[in-house]
């Protein structure tokens, strides 16, 4: 059952349409992440849900109730901000208790909830302190505790982790998931970081220029991007995009450019039929480029690319290798390996086998995916 | 280009006001080799920006000496040291187009027109495709990533001895940051300019640095390659700072071959490892990939899984939970079943043990031999 329904939500700022006819539904216990580059309208959407920004058009329903004209405090929404927005003059305890007090909760209830929330977020020993005596991570946990004590109908998070450094961010991510699991209320979370979105969201809406480009489970967005933008935005390092022309020779389809000539799998011929002789964009995820010796498929002269190794980035699961092609205009591409490539390969030319069964194809004009995966 | 040496550099802020205050830089001795990129990473307030400013001459050390190529520069003013600096907020001249930003130096230094044009042309060529297009644009029409490219080029035209960068891309959003750092890394290795790169983001530090300085409270905790920091950390602080998701740290006690956790549960240590460890209190640390994860009890301890985080983009999943009072992230295959309980045992070959009090390393796995 949908508990939050948004239809054709629009926000106009003078000349600029910040949010353009956005529609989505949010399930009873669902955690939805809005992700996109700066200026895509994700925060504006969130602020309209909270009532901090009036909608220029469209409807927002909480259950059966249309809330467009309802004041923020009467929407019963709990929000966590990027800059934490804790009151500097109040103690940690009073900060956490604030929402409950302003709603006239009993002293006993306040005490019970505040101490329980503080314990969950490991700030129970800090309750008497003022925010300025706290670190960024601790302030963030005050803000989370303040959201937790409320019986809100909707939880909203506006880039709550961006001000934390990497090590704290992981723990805070866990804390937010824990908060959500306990509350089991619909939640909307805004971030510009796709890896955060992939790690946290039940579903993810990728936004650009005020519109939702695609909405779905993280795995679906990754495996079946609807268009070029989603394919590029989701995944790190980003998907490799090659400008190729589709050519046919002896009934076989080839993707061709000056640095590349690869034979395409038979299954996708139908989808590419109308593009023979025309340019398309071929996308391959970095993990679908393999060392020829370790490739999980037969390597031929028609599924390889050669490149010069520019940078090797170590990671805990192996490494990412940044290369560029040699022939024609050099083009950058990336491969990720499960083992560490030794630094001796820097500046060297290496062959890589392309797993073309995993390739994506896009119309260069519309950007739409040509394959139904 | 040049190497940079620091010899026992000490820097106090407000030393007159607060006698006994901790120094911002506490006897720093290190050498940055000619042409290498060194990144500096550490929590806020660890002294990494002070280190950069001291090397630049924007801050004068209270003690110690600084050398560029064996020549002492401690008392030489910043503008005479031949350095290029890039900060978080770009700091381009907003009233000039890209080209004007690059040529400003030549105008101020009264270089000849010919010399200026020659150097601009060389730089634009080396900066790569499309750079000449940026040069004709006004600064306020450039994106954040483009501004940083112009910023780098502005430093390169001056042929600096040393490049100093302080959080140069932290204002950009995640996707743009990813693209810009690849670009910067390539330019730096191409020009072979000695670079000090300050960041709070360990992943960026790993990416940018040939070697990495880890700082805490004004001191250098370790200065080495990523592999060395990852597999042979000097202490628990370095182990915790390098690697995401972070290493799990379990307080424990060794008695013979038994390693007992605070919860009372225990594992049996392999003999060879047990002999290298002192008896009594220890800290066991295990990276996400260092767990043997099983669905059946066997020799493992039960971990109640709070949730399984599936990262399609990394073809991996992490099982999260609490064990012996520590937060655990254990790496499991992406298609791992949705279970509430798993059984864990450290892969002892890949585990770390630290001293319980001073947190120095007692046992580390060492850099694996992959090839």
Interface residues (C-beta under 8 A of the other chain):
Chain A: X37 X38 X136 X165 X166 X167 X170 X171 X174 X177 X178 X181 X192 X193 X194 X195 X198 X199 X218 X219 X222 X223 X233 X234 X235 X236 X237 X238 X287 X310 X311 X313 X314 X316 X317 X322 X329 X332 X339 X340 X342
Chain B: X43 X44 X129 X173 X174 X175 X176 X178 X179 X182 X185 X186 X189 X200 X201 X202 X203 X206 X207 X226 X227 X230 X240 X241 X243 X244 X245 X246 X287 X288 X289 X306 X307 X309 X310 X311 X312 X313 X314 X315 X316 X320 X327 X329 X331 X370 X371
